[in-house]
Amino acid sequence: MLFEYFLYLYFRWFKTNNPESINRELHFFNYSWLSKSKRLRILKIACPNIHDSADIAAPLHIERGTHIEIGRNSFINYGCNIL
């Protein structure tokens, strides 16, 4: 549990505003072993307009995350590509 918290802080600390930043966060979302709620928090750093009740299955591939909005009770299946 403590390791998960430090891993979360690590990704918050190295958050940058360049386009590669979304790739780092998506990689963490797709391949981490954290709980679904903690992975969703990491994904919200890259795409802030995601509702808390959205169910997103990894792997997810997003080109740009600034103009993407995922609404309440949405389901995105694995392997989704959002351009």
C-alpha positions in Angstrom: 0.0 0.0 0.0 2.8 2.4 0.8 4.6 1.4 -2.4 1.5 2.3 -4.4 1.3 5.7 -2.8 4.9 6.5 -3.6 4.5 5.3 -7.1 1.5 7.6 -7.5 3.5 10.5 -6.1 6.3 9.7 -8.5 4.1 10.1 -11.5 2.5 13.3 -10.0 6.0 14.7 -9.4 7.3 14.1 -13.0 4.1 15.4 -14.6 5.1 17.8 -17.4 3.1 19.7 -20.0 4.8 18.3 -23.1 3.0 15.7 -25.4 5.2 12.9 -24.1 3.6 13.3 -20.7 0.4 11.7 -21.8 2.4 8.7 -23.1 4.0 8.2 -19.7 0.7 8.3 -17.9 -1.0 6.1 -20.4 1.8 3.6 -20.1 1.3 3.6 -16.3 -2.4 3.2 -16.7 -2.1 0.3 -19.1 0.6 -1.7 -17.3 0.4 -1.0 -13.6 -0.9 -3.3 -11.0 -2.7 -0.7 -8.9 -6.4 -0.7 -8.2 -8.8 0.5 -10.8 -9.5 3.7 -8.8 -5.9 4.7 -8.5 -5.2 4.0 -12.1 -8.2 6.2 -13.0 -6.7 9.0 -11.0 -3.4 8.7 -13.0 -5.4 8.7 -16.2 -7.2 11.9 -15.1 -3.9 13.7 -15.0 -3.6 13.1 -18.8 -7.3 13.5 -19.6 -9.0 15.7 -16.9 -12.6 15.3 -18.3 -13.2 11.7 -17.2 -16.1 11.0 -14.9 -15.4 9.0 -11.8 -18.0 6.3 -12.7 -16.4 5.6 -16.1 -15.2 2.1 -16.6 -12.1 1.9 -18.8 -10.3 -1.3 -19.6 -6.6 -1.3 -20.3 -4.9 -1.0 -22.7 -6.1 2.4 -23.9 -4.3 4.5 -26.5 -4.9 8.3 -26.7 -3.2 10.7 -29.1 -4.1 14.0 -27.3 -6.1 14.1 -24.0 -7.0 17.7 -23.7 -10.3 17.7 -25.6 -11.6 14.3 -24.6 -14.6 14.0 -22.4 -15.8 10.6 -21.0 -19.2 10.9 -19.4 -21.0 9.2 -16.5 -21.4 5.4 -16.6 -19.4 5.1 -19.8 -17.6 1.9 -20.7 -14.5 1.7 -22.9 -13.4 -1.8 -23.8 -9.8 -2.9 -24.1 -7.7 -1.8 -27.1 -9.5 1.4 -27.7 -7.7 4.0 -29.8 -8.8 7.6 -29.4 -7.3 10.1 -31.9 
